[in-house]
Amino acid sequence: MTKNTLHLIFSLDGWHKAKPLLDSDDKVLFLQDAVYQLQANLAIETTSLYAREIDVTARNIKPTDNITIIDDATWVELTNSTHNVISW
């Protein structure tokens, strides 16, 4: 089993703290106000990037093309498929 991590990003500050610690096989899920960051180029190509659909819709955000929009059921699947989960 790969020891990858799911990073749950809840704020812009959380993103700035997590970004230097990302490994290439990690996954990043943007939630709540962190979705505002998705309007910019995140400059992370090797990490899987996700955003929670309800948060993107509530804030009327159009993420860049490299972001996968997911629902809560997929969030649970991501959590189950990773070794660690860290909230930022």
Salt bridges, closest charged atoms under 4 A:
ASP13 OD2 - LYS17 NZ 3.10
ASP26 OD2 - HIS7 NE2 3.01
ASP33 OD1 - ARG59 NE 2.89
ASP55 OD2 - ARG52 NH1 3.46
ASP55 OD1 - ARG59 NH1 3.58
ASP72 OD1 - ARG52 NE 2.72
